[in-house]
Amino acid sequence: MILLVLLTALNAPAAGNVRVAFDSTSLDFGSVAVFGSRDLVIELWDTAAVPIKINQLSIGGLEPGDFSVVAPTSAVVLSPGSVHTKIIVQFSPQLFGSHSALLVIATSDGTVNIPLTGFGAGGPELTWSATNIDFGMIAPGGERDTVIELRSSGADTAIISYLDVGGSDTSFKANFLNGIQTPVTLAPGDSIAVQIAFRGLPLLGIKNAQLTIVGNMQNNPNCDLSGDDELGSFAVLPSPDIDFGVMYAGQVFDSTILLINSSTVDLTFDDMSLSPSGVDFTILNPPILPFTLGAGDTLFVAIRANPGIATSHFAQLQLVSQQALPNFETDRLTVSVIPPSVIAPVQQSLSYFCATSAPIADTIPISNTGLGRVVITGVMTNHSGIALQSSVSFPDTLLPGSTRPIILQFTPSSPTTDTLIVWMIGGEQVMLADTLTLHPLPTQAATSVAATAVSGTAPQHIVVSAVNGIAAFDLDSIIVHVSVQDPNVVTIDPSTFALASALTNASIVSTLPETGGYAVTITSTSPITVTAGSQIVTMDLNRYVSKSDATDVIAAIETPELTGCLFWTADTVNVSGLTTCGSAALGKILSGGLPSMIAVLHNNPVQGQIADLSVTCFAASDVRYTLINALGQVCAEGSLHIVTGENDCTISTSAIPSGIYTLRLISAAGYATALRFVKTD
C-alpha cells in the first residue's frame, strides 16, 4: 500500500498544514443500483508528535444527499504513531446517472476534503410488447393498424420526448392512443398503448421502417415494421354478358351475380351502378358506396329485370375499384321483351247524377292469355278517389287461362266528368291500362271558353272569350285557368292580365302560378254577365327561340260556387315558334337569366374512338375542354368553336385507355360544366 501524506488540504485554514496521512486520496464507489448502497473504507493516522482530534466528519459538494458517513459517529482523537483509524462512507444513489460529493474531515490540525464519486445504475428502461410487426399485404389507399404496449421496466421514471418512425417513405405512422401528446412520463411498472398504422401509398412494393423511442432512458428499444403495398384484382361472374332471356313487359325476374375479390388484399369499390339505371334493370339492396370487399371474399349481388314494352332492354353494369388492376369492369345486361299476356277492357263509361254521395263501383276483369304465370304486383290510378273494393291482395298470380275480377270504387268529391286511368303493374312497369270515363248528369247547362290570338307579333296578345253565355248562372266569382303546353316556346306574362271592359263591377283579386300557367280569380259585386262570344280576360305571351315550332295556349273556367254541377269545356289557340333551334335554357337567358353553357353526352359509355356531344351557348365562344382520368390526371385537352345555339361536337378518345373519365368544358367567359363517362374498347 502506498501512503500519501497530505501536507496541504483543500480549503485548509491559513494556519499550518494538516499532519494526517491517508491510504487513498479519493473514493470511487463504481456502479450501484438506484436505491441500493455500497460502503467503502478510508484509513488515516497521525504523523505528528502530538495527538490530533477529528472534530467533525460531514459530506459536502454538489450532491451530498447520495453519500453518508457510517462511522465513526463521534469525535475521535488520533494518537501519534502508526495506528490507523477507519472512516466508513456509504453511497446510496437516488437517481440514475453519475454522482459526486466531498468527504469533509475537520481536525484540530486543519480540514481535509476527500472526493467521492459513484454511478446510479438501473434507471429508466423501456421495452416493447413486440419487437417486430408484419402488416402483410394491403392495396394502395388502404390502411391496416395494430396496437402494442410500451412498458417501463427500469428503476426510475422515464420521460418520452417523442416517437420516431424511420423509413424510406411515410407508409407507417405511430401515435399514443386517446390523443396523448408528448412528452409522456412513465413510472416504473407502468405501460402505455401505441397505435401503429400501415398505409398503402401510390408507390407500390415492400416497405420497412423502425419505430424507436427518444427520451431519458438508458436503452433505446426498437420495433421493426414491415408491410407490402400491392394492387389487387376482382372478377364478376357471369361475364361479360348477363342475359335474362325472354320476358313479357311488366314481368319480374331476379338473378344473382358474383363479385369476387380474387386477390390477397382488401379492395374498396368506388362505384357499382347500372347505366341506364332503373329502367329495365335494378340492383336490389346495393351496398352503400364506397364499400370494402375483403381479400378472397365474394359479394352476392341481386339484379332485377322488370322490362317495359317500350324501353331499351339493355344496360351496362359498372364496377370500379382504384385499388385493383384493371380498376374497372363492365358487364352487359340484356333481356328480350314480348307484349304482356294479360288483357282487360280498354274503355269503360259510367254515368252518375250531379252531387251524388253514393260511391260508384266498377269491375275490371283481367285475364291471362299466355302459357306462363303472370304476377300483378299492384294497381295504380290517376285519381285519389279510386280504391280497391274487393279482397284482392298483391302481388297476385294469374295462372294461364285464368281471369281475376278487380272491383274498384270511385267516390267523387264533387260531380264532374273525368277520365280515369287504371294501370296494372308488374314489378315497377305498366302491363296494361284501362280507361274509365265518368259522366255526371248535370243540373245546369254546359258552356265553354276559348283562347284567341289577337296579334302575330311578339309579344303575342291573347284574349279569353266565352263561347256560350254565362249570365244565367248568377256567378259572383270565376277562376280562369290559362296554361301553356310548351314553355320553351312562350310563357305567360302575369303582369299583363286585364279584364274585358264589359265586365263591370268585377276585378282580378289574385293571379296564382300553377302548372304551365296561372289561375286568375275574378270576383264581382253583382252577378257576372258574359254574353256568347264576348271577352273575359286578356294577357300577353313572351316568345322565345325554341326547338318546337308551335305550342298550345289552353283556357278553361272554374266556378267555385257550383263545383260539380257546371261543366266548362276548354279551347286552345296555337302559337307558332320563331325558328327550329334553341332550348329552355335559352328561353331562361332571353328572359333575363344568367348566361350559361349546357352540354349533353350522347354516347355513354363511349365505345370506340369518338365521344359525341351537343353544346348549347348563349353567344359564340371558344370552349376549352380537358379529359381527366379517375386519378385526376389530364389525359387530353383541346378547344371547340361554338356558335350561338346548339352545336353538335365530337372529341377524339382514341388516345385514352378504357376507364372512368371527366370531361370538363369552360367557355371564354368562364362558364364551366363537367360530364362523367366510361370509356370501353
Buried (B, 14 or more C-beta within 10 A) or exposed (E): EEBEEBEEBEEBEEEEBBBBBBBBEEBEBEEBBBEBBBEBBBBBBBBEEEEBEBEEBEBEBEBBEBBBBBBEEEEBEBEBEEEBBEBEBBBBBEBBEEBBBBBBBBBBBBBBBBBBBBBBBBBBBBBBEEEEBEBEBBBBBBBBEEEBEBBBBBBBBBBBEEBBBEBEEEBBBBBBEEEEEEEBEBEBEEBBEBBBBBBBBEEBEEBEBBBBBEBBBBBEBBBBBBBBBBBBBBBBEEBEEBBBEEBBBBBBBEBEBEBBBEBBBBBBBBBBBBBEEEBBBBBEEBBEEBBBBEBEEBBEBEBBBBBBBEBBBBBBBBBBBBBBBEBBBBBBBBBEBEEBBBBBBEEBEBEBEBBBEEBBEBEBEBBBBBEEEBBBBBBEBEBEBBBBBEEBEEEBEBEEEEEBEBBBBBEBEEBBBBEBBBBBBBBBBBBBEBEBEBBBEBEEEEBBBBBBBEEEEEBBBBBBBBBBBBBEBEBBBBBBBBBBBBBBBBBBBBEBBEBBEEBEEBEBEEBEEEEBBBBBBBBBEEEBBBEEEBBBBBBBBBBBBBBBEEBBBBBBBBBEEBEBBBBBBBBBBEBBBEEEBBBBBBBBBBEEEEBBBBBBBEEBBBBEEEBBBBBBBBBEBEBBBBBBBBEEEEBBEEEBEBEBBBBEBEBEBEEBEBBBBBBBBBBBBEBEBEBEBBBBE
